[in-house]
Amino acid sequence: MSMIRDLRAAVRPARRRDDSPYRTESAAPACTNSAIVDCGVYRDGQRVRGHLAPGEAIAGVRDEGGFVWIGLHEPTEAEFAGIAQEFGLHPLAVEDAVHAHQRPKLERYDDTLFTVFKTVHYVEHAELTSTSEVVETGEVMCFTGPNFIVTVRHGGQGSLRALRHRLQEDQERLAKGPSAVLHAIADQVVDGYMAVAGAVQDDIDEVEIDVFSSGTNGKGAGGKGAAKGGDAGRIYQLKREVLEFKRAVSPLLRPMQLLSERPMRLVDSDIQKYFRDVADHLARVNEQVLSFDDLLNSILQANLAQAAVAQNEDMRKITAWAAIFAVPTMIAGIYGMNFTYMPELHWKYGYPAMMLVTVTICLGIHRGFKRNGWL
């Protein structure tokens, strides 16, 4: 197994150096670890020099102060082992960061905070169907220490490149240390939640209009207007996507409350005030997502009720026509008997009379059903 692991570690860097969309020309010579997107040292709110190798950056921070920010994208165990050993990261947190698929959480290991964020991206679609993907999730893990922050990203969404550039322009906030970066990441993730919530709200509004307009467009619940709104598969698919969104938002409430309310040595007191704003935005998004779930339940129930009403109307129509056709069937059955003596059997006008009586009774029954709304 060790030989296979060494071979995989040797092959994968060569592939990722050629194919990685996150590598820059300036970063390639300095960052020998192929999983590293960027590695920089920050001192007094300013970035020191350009891209550095992790070992060089860590040595510079320990000798001259400041903090190092290392960003990785989907590292393997071998690629992350050196950094984990250098910063003394806990093996359990390292395992979570490498294998991903974690629940949003905040954990403390000695002098390190381990934070897991789930990023959410709205998937654009021309029309919502029963198989449409509405939200796509990724993950960002943050190891925050006294003089370092290591971010590990999984998935194609949630890039931190633009965020790093914005922070480098805000030297006053970046001077607060690694906690300023942690706040910026949390703020970007929650802002993404708010944008996705607005887009999902539009999808829910569209489904709601389709469902409730089908019964008021003059065609009835069983008419053409019910064809699109009556697709329970679309509603159920949207409900599943909202549930995935909820799994990203709701578990993050407690970590944000801790970061905003509980004093922590690794979080600057001035930065902690900003976490309160993030926690407030997150609470609003969580309430919105919970309301999505309730609203979709109501829409689904209304859709099923409309389907039941449409079935009842169909059954009433079938019953009414069956009652109408029962009259000629009964008369034909009686006069189809082989009795010798029957009224009007040998009468010259017997056949026209029976036809006239049959049509008159059928028209009367039809008029009665029409008046009562059965036809």
Beta strands, then each sheet from edge to edge (+ up, - down):
strand 1: 36-43
strand 2: 46-48
strand 3: 67-73
strand 4: 105-109
strand 5: 112-122
strand 6: 135-144
strand 7: 148-154
sheet 1: 2+ 1- 3+ 7+ 6- 5+ 4-
end
